[in-house]
């Protein structure tokens, strides 16, 4: 939903401005947007100043995009403290959406972060952090999100542990004084002899007060302001419950005359132990949530902390990875990790690229070979020139892609968000009704207090809020380890729901690299010489089939080269006139192809591309070029077919070639000779018939179809454009990753349903028990201590269940 622009004036950056004419066109586009009062664009500062009136950010961005001058955008990531339940997430997202220039805000409860996309100018990351801090959620801007987050999570774990230890030190004696006599009666008698009844009460008061103003003050600092704003959260529940127990007990100790005879009881241990239990749950939760980012940390560990730099004089020194710049010469010693993306300029070695490609065998690297950050050098020494550093390396982009997807929300989360936003106020209302009911129909005030406090304590929106994001984080991290990169979190849900998969052929089902498969040379010609001549001629061609000759020596001089569109090439090579191409190319020159027509027709029927060669006016050879089917394609498609999926092929190739590949792979529905717009139309037609559709492609011409499908999937060897348009990237093992991605999707959704079932079921079952509805029928009245224990364990259960996905193994 578009966000209304709240500012009288809005100033933000505009991209693509090169001259005053550009600024004028951008200005007119903004002024023409519905609702805009005035607009101006400054070419010097490349800033737009808009009085938006009733226009939305979406209106302004769309107007500029249509004009070809998109608004300058940035993404800021924040580490947030004080988030304990899904209602916190909802409020923070609403808060960020009200900030000037914010386009989209995603708050991740499991990771404790916010990812905010905003216009450059009206708001900055520091301003967003300040807004969150003023709302009661201390925030810090992450400069290097993945690394800073890992450090912040470590600090959070240490802080939570120290707070917990202090709380336990105060709560344990409090519990023993009040409840120890029930467990071990001699302890009660010993305490009575040592201190006396009133003194024991005073010590309990002191311990409980110290606990609430010390480790427990965080609940009051966060919960009370939220309560006063009319937006209570989990902290508000704990603060209200523990304060009620403490206040009632304090009055019972110091002003017992205010109470009816026999009702002046103390519940210091309930307030103290509940506080300690909630802190214990949060520490366990923080520990478990920290493990959900294990996959990201494993990816970060692929990067070495430093790199060896070779100076112009040949001397070497080490510098931090963050200081490496493009153009630097780096040395890789045996066993070293590649620090950045680059190209080999000296040396020979083998490099293990399995972490990127999934292929177990090391790849030979010589001068000119490309290196990818995170891969491991073998026994040789390599010198490389850095070409992509920092956030531009492929590894950094993979990390960013996984983290962005982890922060996304699945469609199922929308229901949870709506429920949890109202859950805490509903619980507080239930607690008030519980107290009122016990006062009207129960035996005394203490029972009313215990029941109301137990309702407040036992309610656990934490479990609801964590149910989906923790599973998403772990599943996407595990998927990345297995070579499946989800660029959008919601694709994790949609991929498992797909019932039809549409495949492009070239580069997806096939290698996309034509190879020379057969050649028949007529008598009187030398095969080796003829191939060298053809390769030399094809080396000047941009036709895809020319790549079939890349491994053939092509060092002969070419003269009078002529490219005949749709037919082939002709030129003079090594003093001989050569024609290479279609039968028509030779026939137009009066050269008959009849001697090899039957052979060529057979190859064509098998899906091969046929090229005829004439030398000095005579038919010299016929060549078959094939685009081999991917080694893993047949097994992968067999697995998908076994799941009951409908498999379809869309390709721009001819019908005979497409049918041949489809027959070999077991695909029965084929649409050949499709232009890019045809592919898009076919996708739309299939969706109109009710298909939940995934499209698998790899090329630039596949981008429209990838974007139009329910889930766009591309192999990692695809072009950047295709990868940008896709929702899922198969980065290792090609199509082998597709069944794996489907299995991960279904496992994650099953895990989420388990978590949601537990979280909702826990509250539905225990809230009435906490309110005491079973007491009239002889059932128990739960104590706040038991309620606090159940609440803490419910969140731990949800996170622990999500962590099972980290051990997911595809079948």
N, C-alpha and C positions, 0 to 999 in steps of 0.2 A: 504494500500500500504506500502511495506517495506521501511524503511527509510535508506538511504545510510549512512554508518559510515564515518564520515568526519575526524576522528582523525588518526594521524599516528600510535599512540598506544592507546589501550583502556584497562583499568584495571577495573575488576568488580568481585563481589563475586560469588562463585559457591556453590550450596547446595548439600548435600548427600555425601560429601567426608569423608571417614572414615580411609583411609590408602593410602599409596603411590601407590598401584595398582589402586585405584579409581582415583587419580590424573593423573596417566598415561593414563587411558582410556579416561578421560575427555579431556586431552591434545591432544590425537590422534584424538578424535572426532572433536575438534575445528580446528586442522591442516588440516583435510580432508574436511572441509567446502569449497565450491567453492569460489575462490578468495582470501582466507586467505594466507598471506605471511609467517607468523610465529605465533606460539602460545605456551605458557607455562603455567602450572598450579602449584601453590605452595601449598602443603598440609598443611604447618604450618599456613599460613595466609588465606588459602582457597580462594585464589584470582587467577583469570586468567589474563594473560597479552597477548594481541592479537595485532598483526599488521594486520589489517583487509584487506588491499588492496581494492579490489572491493566488498568484502562481505558486506552484510547488517546486521543490528541488527537481523532481522528475520532469516537470515541464521545461525548466531551464536547461537541464542536461540533454533532454531530447532535442530541443531546438538547436543547441550548439552541435550536437552529434550529426543531425541532418545537414547542417551547414558545412560540416567537415572540419570543425574546430572544437573537439571535445574538451569539456572542462577538465582542468588538472585535478587529479585525485591522488590520495595517499591512503595507506593503511597503517593505523597505529595499534600496537598491542600493549595491553596493560596487565600487570599482575595485581590481583585484588585480594584484600584480606577481609575477613568478616562475613564471607558468603557461606551460609550453612544450609540453605534449603532452596527449593525451586522458586519460592516466592521472592527470594533475594534476586534471583536471575531475572524474573519478570520486571521487578522494579528498576533494576540497573539498566536493562535494555530500554525501558521507557524513558529513564533519565537521559541516556545517551542520545536517544532519538530526538529529544527536545533541544539538544545543543545545536548551535548554528552550523549549517553545512554538513551535518551528519547524514550520510546516505543509507547506511546499514550498520547495525550493531549486533554482534553475536557474543553472548556471555556463556562461558563454559564452566559449569559448576565443578565438574570432576577435575579440571586442570586449574581452576581458580584464576581464569584469565578472561579478558575481553578483547575481541578483534573488531575494530571499528574502521569502516571505510568512510572517508569524508573528503570534501573539497579542500584543496590547499588554499588557505587564506583565512576563512572565517573561524576556523578552530585548529588547534594544534594538539599533539599528543599530550603535552604538559597541561593544557587547559582541560582536556578530558579527564586526566588523572586528578586534577584539583577538584573538578565537579564531583567525581566519585568519592573522593576523600571527604568533602564537605557533606555528602549524603550519608556518611557513617561507614564507608567502605574504603579504608586507606589503600591508595593505589600508587604504583610506580610504573613509569614508562619503560618498556623493554627495548633496549637498543638493538641487541642481538637476541631476538625472542627465544630461539631454541636453547642457546647457551645460558642466557640470563635466567630463563625459567627454571632450568635444572638447578642453578645456584640458589634461586629464590626458594624452590621447593625444599632444598636441603636446609636452608635457614629456618623455614617454617616448621619443618620436622623437629629441629633442635629446640625451637621456642615452645612448641606444643609439649614436648617431652619434659622440659623444665617446669612448665606450668603444671603439668600432670603430677610430677613428683612432689611438688609443694602441696598440691591439693590432697594427695594421698597421705602425706605426712600429717595433715590436719584432720582428715576425715577418718583415718583408721582409729585413733583413740576415741573420737566422737562416737563411732559405731560400737566400739567395745564397751564404752561406758553405758550405753543405752541398751544394746542388744546382746552384749557378751554374756550377761547373766542368763539369758534364755538358752544360750548354747552350752555354757559351762557355769552352773549356779554358784560354785565357790568363788568365782571371780566377782560376782555382785556383792557377796558378803565381805570380801576383802576390801573392795572399794568403799563400802559403807563404813567399815571400821577405820579405814585410812583417812577418808575425807568427810564423810557425812552426806546426807541427802541434799541439803541446800547447796553445799559446796560443789557437789557433783553437777548440779544444775548450772551453777555459775561458771564452772569450767567449760561445760558444754556450750553455754552462751558465748564465752570468749572464743572458743575454737571455731564455732560456726560463723561468728561475726568476722573473724580473721579470714576464714575461707571465702566468705562472700565478698569482702572488700579487697581481697588479694586475688587469688586465681579466678574467682567467680565474678570479678567486677566487669569482665568483658561482656557478660550477658546483659548487664545493666547499662553499660555504656552504649551498646548497640541496640538492645531491645527496647529500652524506655523511649529514646527518640523516635524509633519506628512506631511504637504504640501511640505516642503523642501526635505523630503525623497521620494517624489513622490507617497505617499500613503495617500491622504487627507481623513479625516473622518468628522463626524458631527461637531466637534469642529472647523475644518478648514472652514466649511461653515459659521458658526456663526461668527468666527473671521474675515473672508474675508468680509462678508456683513456689519457687524457693523463698521469695520475699514473704508470701502469705504464710508459709510454714514458720519462717523465722519470726515474723511479727507476732503471730499468735502465741508462739512459744515464749517470746520475750515478755509479752504481757502476762502470760501464765506464771512466769518466774517472779516478776517484779510487782505486778498488780493482780494477784490471784483473786482478790475480792470482787473483781469485775465479772467473774464467771460463776455460773451455777455450781453448787457443791458437787465435787467429784469430776468436773469437766475441765479443770485447769491442767491439762496435760501438755507435755512438751514434745515437739517434733523437730528438734534441732538436728537429730541424726538424719532425718529425711531430707532436710534442706542441704546439709553438708554432703551426705553420701550421693544424693542425686547430682549435685554439682560435680563431684569427683567422677561419677560414672559418665556424665555427659562429656567431660573433658577426656576421659579415657576413650570413649567412643570416637571423639574427634581426632585424637592422636592416632588410634588404629586406622581410622578413615584416611587421615593424611598420609600415613605410611602406605596404605594400600593404594591410594590415589597416586602416590609417587611412583609406584610400580607400573601404573597404566602408561606412563611415558617412557617405559624401558626401551621400546622400539626406537623412539626418537634419539634417546641417549646412545643406543647402539649405532645408529647412523652417524651421530656426532663423533663417536669414537673411531670411525673410519678415517677421520681427518687427523693427520699428525699435528702436534702442537707447534712445530717449527719446520722450516725448510732451509736447505743448504743453498746459498746463493753464490754464484760464480761471478766475480768482478771482471772488468775488462782486461786487467793484467793477469788473469788466470788464478788469482788467489780466491779462497773460499771462506765464507763465514756463515753462521747460522742466524736467522732472524725469525721472529714470531710469525705465525701464519697470517695474522691480520696485517702485517707489513709488506707482504708480497704484492707486487704490482705487475700489471701486464707488461710484457717485454723483457722482464727479468729472465736471466738464464739460471736454471736450477739443476742441481746434480742429484740423481737418484742412485744411491748405493745399493748393493744387494740386500734384499729383504725390506727395503724402505717403502713406505706408503707414498703414493703420488699425492702431493699437497694440493695442487690446483689442476685445472684442465689446461692442456697445452700440446705441443708437438715436439717430437724427438728431433734434435739437431745434431746429435753425435752419439755413437755407441750402438751396441746391439744387445738385446736381452729378450727374455720372455716375461710377460706381465700377466698375473692372475686377475682376470676381470670378472670372476664369477659373482662377486657382490653386485655387479651392475647388469651382467648379461645372463647369469645363471649357467653359463657354459663352464664345465669343470676344468677343461684343458687350458693351460696358459697360452697366450697369444704372442707370436713372434713380433718384436718391435725393432724396426730399423729407422734410419733417417727418413723423416717425413710422416711417420706413423703418429696417430693421435693418442694421447693419454688422458685418462679421466680420473679426477680426484677420488681418492678412496681405494683405488686398486693397488695391488702389491707387486713391486718389482721382484724379478727372479734373481739369477746369479750374476747377471752382467751389470755394468755401470752405464747409465744413460744420462746425457745432458738434454734438458728440455727447455723450450721457451714458453713462459707462461702466457696464455692467451685469454683465459677467463678466471677471475679470482673472486673471492668473497661470495656474495650472493649470486654471482653470475655462473658459478660452476654447476655442472649437472647435479652433483650430490646435494649442493645447497638448495637447488630448485626442487629436488625430490623431497627434502626435509620440509621446505616451505609448503609444498603441495600436500603432504600428509598432515601437517599441523593445521592447515586451512580446512581440510576436510574434517579433521577431528573436532574442530570448533563449530561445524555445521550442525543443523538440526534435521532429524528425520521427520517425515510427516506424522508419525505416531506421537512425536513429542508435543505436537500442538495441543492434543487433548490433555496431556499431563500438565502442560503449562496453565491451561484454563482452570483445571481442578485445583492445582496447588496455589494459585493466586488467591482463591477464596478459602482455602483449607484452614489456614491459621485463624482468620476471624471466626470461621465456623466453630473451630475447636474452643476458642475463648467463649463464644456464646454457649456452647455445650457445657463448659465448665461452670458458667454462671447459672444455667438451668439446673445443673446437677446440685450445686450448693443450695439453690432455692428449694429444690425438691426434697433434699435431706432435711433442711430446716423445717419444712412444712410437715413432712411425713416420717422423718427419721427420729432416732432417739435423742440426739443432742448435736451441739455445734461441732465438737471434734470430728464426728463422722462426716458431717457436711464438708469440713475443711479437708479431711483426708481424701474424700472422693473427688472434690474439685481439683485439688493439687495433683492427684494421680491422673486425671483426665488431661491436665495441662502438660504433665511430664511425659506421659506415654505416647502422645501424638508425635508422629515422626514424618514431617514432610521431607526431611533429609533423604530418606530412603526413596521417596517418590522422585525427588529431583535428581538423584544419582542413578536411578534405574536405567535411563537411556544413555546419557553421555559417557558413563564409565564403560559400558559395553561398546559404544561406538569407538571410543579412544583405543581400547585394547584391540578390538577387531581390526581397525584400520592400521594400527601399528604392526600387528601380526601379518596382515595382508602385505604390507610394504616389505616385510622380511621375506615373504614368499614370492615377491616380484609382482604384486598387484597393487597399483597406486590408484586410490579413489581420489579424484580431484574435488569431488563434491560429496559431503557426508550423506545427503539424501539418496545418492546413487546406491549406497549400501542396502537400503531397503528396497529400492525399485528393481535392482538387478535380480533379486530373488523372486520377484513377482513377474518377470518377463516370461512370456510363453512363445515368443517368436524371435528368432535371431536371423538377421539379414547380413550377409557377408559380401563385401567387395571381393573381387578375385585377385587382381594383380597386386602383389606386395602384401596381401593379407592371407589368402589361401595358397598363393604361390610365393616364391622367393622375391619376385619383382626385379630379378636380375637375369636377363636372357643369357642362355649358354649355348654354345655351339655343340649340337648333339650328333648330327650326321653330315657327311659330305661325300658326294660321288663326283669324281673327276673323270672327264672323258679322256679317251686315249690321245696321246700327243701332248699332254700338259703335265707339269710337275706340281704335285699337290702342295708341297711346302712353299714353293715359290708363289703359287697362285694365292695361298692363304696370306702370305706376307703382303702381296699386292692388294688384296681385298681389305686387309686390316689397315694398311696405310691409307686407303681411300676412305674407309669407314671412320677412321680417327678424326676426319674433318667433318663428320656428320653429327647432327643433334638428334637423330632418330633413335628411339629406345632400343631397336634391334642392334644398333651399332655397338652397344655395350657387350654384345656376345663375343666381340673380337678383342676385348681389352687384354686378354692373356696371350695374344698372338703378337709376335714382333712386328712393329709397324714403323720401320725406319727408312722406307723408300720415299724418294722425292715425288710429289704429286703436282701435276701441271694441268691447267685448263679444267679445273674442277667445276662441275655443274650439278646443282641439285634440282632434280625434277620432282616437284611436289606430288606425292601420292604414287610415285613410280620408282624412285631410287636415285642412284648417283652415276655419273660418268666422268671420266677424266683420263689423263695420260700418266701411267705409273711405270717407272723403269723403262721408258721408251715404248710402252705398249698401250693401246687404247683399251680401256676397261669399262664395262658396264656391269653394275651390280644392282639388282632390284627385282621388280615384278616381271612376270612373263610379258606383259604389255610393253615394258621398256625395251626388251629384246625384239619383240615382234614389230615394233615401230621402226626398228633399224633393219628389218628384213631377216632377222635371225630366228629360225624355228626352234621351239622348245619341245617338239614332239618326241625326241629320243628319250627324254626323262619325264614326260608328262604323267605317265602312270605312276612312277615312283613318287613324284611330287604330290600327286593327288592322294596317295596313301598316307604320306606324312601329314598333309593338311587335314585329312580325316581323323588323325590322331591328335589334333590340336597343335601341331607345330607351325611355326612361321616359315615360309619357303622363300628362298632368295636364289635367283638365277644369276649366273656369272657368264659374261661373254668377253673374250679376249681377241682383239684385232678382228672383230666381225664374225667370230665363230663361237658357238656354244662351248663353254669350257667346263662348267660344273654346276651342280645344284646343291644347295646347302639348306639343312634344316636347323632352325633355331627354336629352342624351347625355353619356356619359363617354368622351371621345375616346381612341383608342388612341395610346400613346406614339409619337412620330415615329420613334424608332430601333428600336422593337420588332420590326417585320417583318424588317428586315435582320439584326438580331441573332439572331433565332430561325432565320432561313434559314442563317446561318453555323453555328449549333449543330446544326441538322438535317443539314447537309452533313458534319458530323463523325460522324454515325451515332448521335447521342444520341436517346434516347426522350424525347419532350416530353409532359407531362401538365399539365392545368389543374385546379386545385381552387378553387372559389369559393362564396361564400354567396349569389350572385345567382341569379335564376331561370334555368331551363333555356334559354329562347329567347334571352335576352340573352347567356348564356355561349356558346351554340352559334354565335351570330352573330360574336362576337369571335374564337372559336376558328377558325371557317371563314376569316375574313379573315387570320389569322396562320398558318394551315396546321397547327393543332394538331388531331389526330384523337381524342385521348383526353381526355374532359371529364367532370368530376364536379361537378355544380352543387348549389345549395341545401345547402351544407355548413356546419354550425356549427363553431366552433373545435375542439370535441372530435372532430367528424367528420374534420376535417383531420388531426388527430393519429392517429386510427385508420387513415385511408387511408395515411398515411406508414408506419405500422407494418406494414400489410398488404403494401405494396410491398417493404419491406425483407425481410419474411419470405419473399418469393418470390425473394430473392437479388439484388435491385436494389441497386447502389451509388448512393445517392440524394442529390441536392442539392435543397434547397427554396429558392425565391426568393419573398420576401414583403416587406411593408413596414409592416403594421399591428400594433396591439396583439394582435388576434385571431390573428395569425400566429406569435406568440412560441412557443407550444407546438410547432407544426410545425417551426419553425426549430431549436429545441433537439433535437427528436427525429430529425432527418435526419442523415445522415453529414456533410454540409456545409450549414450554414445561410447563406444569402446574402440581403442586403437592399440596397435602393437607398438612397443617402445621404439622400434626402428622407424616408425612413421615420421612424417615431417612435423616441424614445429607447429604449423597451422592446424594440422589434424589433431595433434596432442592438445592444443589450446581449446579446440572445439569439443573434445571428448570429455566424458565424465569419469571414465575408467581407463587407465593406461596399463597395458600388460608389458612390464619392463624387463621381464626375464622369461626365457623359454618360449616366447611367441605365444601361439594359440594354446599351449599347454596350460597357460595361466587362466584361460576362460572357465573351464570347469572348476578350477580352484576358487576363482572369484565368486562363482555361483554358490559353492559350498560355504565359503566364508559368509556370504550374504545371508544364507539360510541359518547358519549357526548363530550369527549375531542376532537375527530377529528372534530366534528361539530363546536365546539368552535374555533378550530384552523383555520378551513376554513373561519369562520366569521371574525376572526382577519386578516387573510391574504387578504381576499376580501376587508376589510376596508383599510388596509395599502397600498395595491397596487392601489385600486380604488381612494383613497384620492390623491395620487400623479399623477395618470393618469388624474384625473379631474382638479386638481388645478394648476399643474405646467404650463399648457398652459395658464390658466387664469392669473397666476402671470406674465408670459412673455408678456402679453398684446395682445394675438391674437384676443381677442374679441373687442378691442378698435375700430378698423376700422369699426366694425358692430354696433357701439353704445354701446358696453358693457363696463364694469368697468375696471379700472386699479387698482388692489389691492395695498393697502399701505403695507409697511413692517410690521407695527404694527399688522394689521389684519393677515398677513402671519404668524407672530410669534405666535399669538393667536391660529390659526388653527393648527400649528405645535405642540404646547404644548398639545392641546386638543386631537390630534390624538393618541399620546402615552398613555395619560390617559385613553382614550376610550378602547384601546387594553388591558391594564392591568386590568381595571375595568371589562371588559367583561370576562377576564380569571378568575377573582375572583368569578364570578357567580358559577363556578364549586365547590367552597367551600361549597355551599349550596345544592349540588347534593344529591338527595334522590332516591334510587333505587325503582322501581315499582315492 
